Amino acid sequence: MHGEMKYGHMHSGMKGHHMHDEMRKDWIKKSVMMKEIMEHLSPEDKKKLATMKLDMKISMAEKKLEMLEDRKKIVAKKLDMKNDMAKQEIEMLKALRDMLKSEK
């Protein structure tokens, strides 16, 4: 799509870079703001926040594992189907061969 004419004007593909830069700037702003907030928190609140962050990471990792296991099941089913189809093909070829042999 780089350099293609579409709707009467050029698309250079630079929009994605601009969007990425904006997201990065927002992330930096949030990081600075979080550091400032963290400076004012008590040690107990800092521990609570760290615990919450770890809980979120654990939850995300568990969901990722669940998705991988689901994907593994799907891939296994696909391979089983391909295996069954290959076996059926072999059986059909053998039956065809036997039919040709019996015609002699």
MOGI-V522500 format. One record per residue. N is the residue number from 1. RES is the residue in one letter. SS is DSSP state (A for helix, B for strand, O for the rest). PSI is psi in radians with two decimals (none if undefined). D_CENTER is the distance of its C-alpha to the mean C-alpha in Angstrom with 1 decimal. Layout:
BEGIN
N_RES_SS_PSI_D_CENTER, N_RES_SS_PSI_D_CENTER
END
This chain:
BEGIN
1_M_O_-0.23_23.8, 2_H_O_2.19_25.4, 3_G_O_0.15_29.1, 4_E_B_2.55_29.1, 5_M_B_2.29_31.6, 6_K_B_2.23_30.2, 7_Y_O_0.55_32.3, 8_G_O_0.09_35.1, 9_H_B_2.84_33.4, 10_M_B_2.49_31.3, 11_H_B_2.07_27.6, 12_S_O_-0.26_27.0, 13_G_O_0.07_23.3, 14_M_O_-0.20_24.3, 15_K_A_-0.66_23.2, 16_G_A_-0.67_19.7, 17_H_A_-0.71_21.4, 18_H_A_-0.76_23.6, 19_M_A_-0.72_20.9, 20_H_A_-0.74_19.2, 21_D_A_-0.71_22.7, 22_E_A_-0.76_23.3, 23_M_A_-0.69_20.2, 24_R_A_-0.73_21.3, 25_K_A_-0.74_24.9, 26_D_A_-0.73_23.9, 27_W_A_-0.72_22.0, 28_I_A_-0.75_25.1, 29_K_A_-0.80_27.4, 30_K_A_-0.68_25.6, 31_S_A_-0.77_25.7, 32_V_A_-0.76_29.4, 33_M_A_-0.73_30.1, 34_M_A_-0.69_28.5, 35_K_A_-0.72_30.7, 36_E_A_-0.72_33.7, 37_I_A_-0.73_33.1, 38_M_A_-0.59_32.5, 39_E_A_-0.49_35.9, 40_H_A_-0.08_37.6, 41_L_O_2.63_36.1, 42_S_O_2.82_38.0, 43_P_A_-0.64_36.9, 44_E_A_-0.76_36.2, 45_D_A_-0.63_34.0, 46_K_A_-0.71_32.1, 47_K_A_-0.73_31.6, 48_K_A_-0.76_30.4, 49_L_A_-0.75_27.9, 50_A_A_-0.68_26.6, 51_T_A_-0.74_26.4, 52_M_A_-0.73_24.5, 53_K_A_-0.76_21.9, 54_L_A_-0.68_21.6, 55_D_A_-0.73_21.3, 56_M_A_-0.76_18.4, 57_K_A_-0.71_16.7, 58_I_A_-0.79_17.6, 59_S_A_-0.77_16.4, 60_M_A_-0.72_12.9, 61_A_A_-0.67_13.0, 62_E_A_-0.72_14.4, 63_K_A_-0.69_11.8, 64_K_A_-0.76_9.0, 65_L_A_-0.74_11.6, 66_E_A_-0.75_12.3, 67_M_A_-0.71_9.0, 68_L_A_-0.69_9.3, 69_E_A_-0.70_12.9, 70_D_A_-0.76_12.4, 71_R_A_-0.69_10.4, 72_K_A_-0.73_13.3, 73_K_A_-0.74_15.8, 74_I_A_-0.79_14.6, 75_V_A_-0.70_14.8, 76_A_A_-0.72_18.1, 77_K_A_-0.73_19.5, 78_K_A_-0.77_18.8, 79_L_A_-0.67_20.6, 80_D_A_-0.75_23.4, 81_M_A_-0.76_23.9, 82_K_A_-0.70_24.2, 83_N_A_-0.81_26.5, 84_D_A_-0.72_28.6, 85_M_A_-0.68_28.9, 86_A_A_-0.71_30.1, 87_K_A_-0.74_32.6, 88_Q_A_-0.71_33.9, 89_E_A_-0.76_34.3, 90_I_A_-0.77_36.3, 91_E_A_-0.72_38.4, 92_M_A_-0.74_39.1, 93_L_A_-0.71_40.1, 94_K_A_-0.73_42.4, 95_A_A_-0.73_43.9, 96_L_A_-0.78_44.5, 97_R_A_-0.78_46.1, 98_D_A_-0.66_48.3, 99_M_A_-0.74_49.4, 100_L_A_-0.65_50.4, 101_K_A_-0.69_52.3, 102_S_A_-0.31_54.2, 103_E_O_-0.26_55.4, 104_K_O_none_57.6
END
